[in-house]
Structure formats: structure tokens, C-alpha cells
């Protein structure tokens, strides 16, 4: 039974790798035109999803020092993509948030990815879509349980 589980897991990981390899050449044009580093993009997406965050909340998950993250944030500020303001509850803490320009950029990237995925799904029949829907629901459930465990554990 353990060997069957291990083989199944290896097949899934192999399929995931195939998915990423075959889809990388179909990345929406907006993504190819970005002039951002990966840390900058990660920060912008974090702020898009989570809202205003202090430097420490951005640095820790990325595994970088506070001075390194401050450099990333300053470059994003210089490009007009984020704004850095004192926290109203604690003036010693600086909160980072997207500017309207930064929000439009990430929204455009998000939309272009959703459009790409929608076009891909249009090429599938109803039975395949149902299978994908079930699989994604299972993955989201597992991620939610993992996230709850991280908060309580």
C-alpha cells in the first residue's frame, strides 16, 4: 500500500512538472514584459492579496533580512508601485501598500493569467472540467487545513 501511494505521488509530481514545462511557453505577454525582480514581484503580489504589511511580514516568509527587504521596498517606491506610511496604531512601524499604479499592474497580471487559464479550459470537455474542479477543491481543502494548522500549531 505504501509503495502504491509513493508511485501515485511520483506520477502526480511528474504530471505537475510536465504541466509547468509545457505551460511556460504560453505565459501571457504581460508577464514577459515585466521589468521586475522575483522578490519585487513577490512583494507586489503579497500586498495585492494581504493588503498593507510591515517590512518584517514581507521579509520573513521570503527568508531575507530586513535591510534587504527595505532595499526591495525602496526600489518599488521609487517606481511608484508602493507607498510607505507610518502605521496609525504604532508610529514606529511602517506599512507598505500598493499605489493605484501598483494595483493596476498586479490586477492586469492576475487578469491575463485568468484569461489564459479560461482559454485553456475552453479546450476541455465537461467531464474533464468536472475532474479538474474536484481536484482543485481537494487541493484547496488541503491548503486550508495546512494554513489552519500553521495558525494553531
C-alpha positions, 0 to 999 in steps of 0.5 A: 500500500505504501509503495502504491501511494509513493508511485501515485505521488511520483506520477502526480509530481511528474504530471505537475512538472510536465504541466509547468514545462509545457505551460511556460511557453504560453505565459501571457505577454504581460508577464514577459514584459515585466521589468521586475525582480522575483522578490519585487514581484513577490512583494507586489503580489503579497500586498495585492492579496494581504493588503498593507504589511510591515517590512518584517511580514514581507521579509520573513516568509521570503527568508531575507533580512530586513535591510534587504527587504527595505532595499526591495521596498525602496526600489518599488517606491521609487517606481511608484508601485508602493507607498510607505506610511507610518502605521496609525496604531504604532508610529514606529512601524511602517506599512507598505501598500500598493499605489493605484499604479501598483494595483493596476499592474498586479490586477492586469497580471492576475487578469491575463493569467485568468484569461489564459487559464479560461482559454485553456479550459475552453479546450476541455470537455465537461467531464474533464472540467468536472475532474479538474474542479474536484481536484482543485477543491481537494487541493484547496481543502488541503491548503486550508487545513495546512494554513489552519494548522500553521495558525494553531500549531 
